[in-house]
């Protein structure tokens, strides 16, 4: 029996008879869609208030869009961000380039820019979730 009652005009079988402790998959998809749309809005408001960069908001909205497109699978926005931001060769190459005086400042600038982008994206992502 559903928790809304059989005689209720709002009876939508949100909680099925066979699984009283689980939410209906269609309801779960709707909850997830609304959550991700709200999360995209939070990211956009942070951008409008100059609390994150344009690159960060683009990446964050893209990862939320990927989760909206793949509604059947668990949320994977964090995995997408890690995969997008992590390059195992970038930092070793930049630190190696810092040994050469001609490109030392360029390599340092690349390291600084990359760390700032990672910080901006991760901090905005975590603030958006709270």
N, C-alpha and C positions, 0 to 999 in steps of 0.2 A: 504494500500500500504506500502511496506517495505521502509525503509530509503535508501537502497542500489539501489533501482530502479529495475523495472521489466526486463530491457534489459541488466543489468549488468551481466558479466560472474561470478562475485563473489556473485551473489544473492543466499543467503542461508536462507532467511526468518528468520534472527536472531530476528527481531522484527516483531511479527505477526500483521495482519491487525486488529484483534479484540482487541488487547492489545497494543496500540502504546507506552504506558508509561512503559511497563514491558519487561524484557529480557526473551528470550526463555529459558525454563527450561534446555534444553540440554546444552546451552551455559553457564548457571549458574553452572551446574555440572562441566563443563570443567574449568571454572574460579576457582571454589572451589578446584578442584583437583590440579591445578597448584599452587594455593596459599599455600595449605597444604604441597605439595612437597617442595616448596621454604622455607617454615617455618621449615621443617625438616632439610633442608640444613643449615639454619641459626643456628639452635640448634647444629648441628654437628660442624660447624666452631667455635662456641663458645667453645665447648669441646676441639677441637684441639688447640685452643689458650689458653687453661687452664683458661677459664673464668667461667666454671661450672664443676661439678664433673661428674663422670661416672653414678652414680645413678640418678642424675638430668637429664642428657641427655637421659637415658633410659626411664624415666618416661615421659619426654616431647615428645619423638618420639613415645612412645606408645599411648599417648593421641592424637597425630596427626594421627597415624594409625587408631585409633578407629573412628575418624572423616572421614577418607578416606573410611573406610569400611561401614559406615552408611551415605552414600551420600544423601539419601532421607530426612534425618532429619536435623534440624538446627545444627550448630556447637555447640558442647557440651564439648569441651576440658576443659574449666574452671570448669564446674560442675564435670567432671571426676577428675580433680586435687584436688578439694576441698574434694570430697568423698574419694579420696585415701589418702590425707594427714591428714584429720580430724578424730580423734578418741576421742570421748567424755570422755573416761575413762583414757586415757594415762596420761595427765597432773595431774588430781586429785590424781591418784595413785602414781605418782612420787613425788608430793609434800607431800603426806602423808608419803611415805617412807623416805623422808628427815628428819623426826623426829627421826629416829633410827640411832644411831651413826655407827652401823656396815655397813649399806647400804647407808649411807648419801652421800658419794662420788660417789657411783655407780648411785644413783638416780639423782644427779646433772649432772653427765656425760650424762645420758640418756636424760635429759631435754635439755642440751646444744646441743647434737648431733641432736635431733629432730628439734629444732629451727633453727639450721644451715642448715639442709636439706630443711626445709620449705622455708627459706629465699633464698637459692640457686635456688630452683625450681621456686619460684614465680618471683624473680628478672630476671632470665634468660627468663622466659616466657614473661614477660612484655617488656624486651629489644628486644626479638625476634619479637614482634608485632609492634614495632615502627620502 
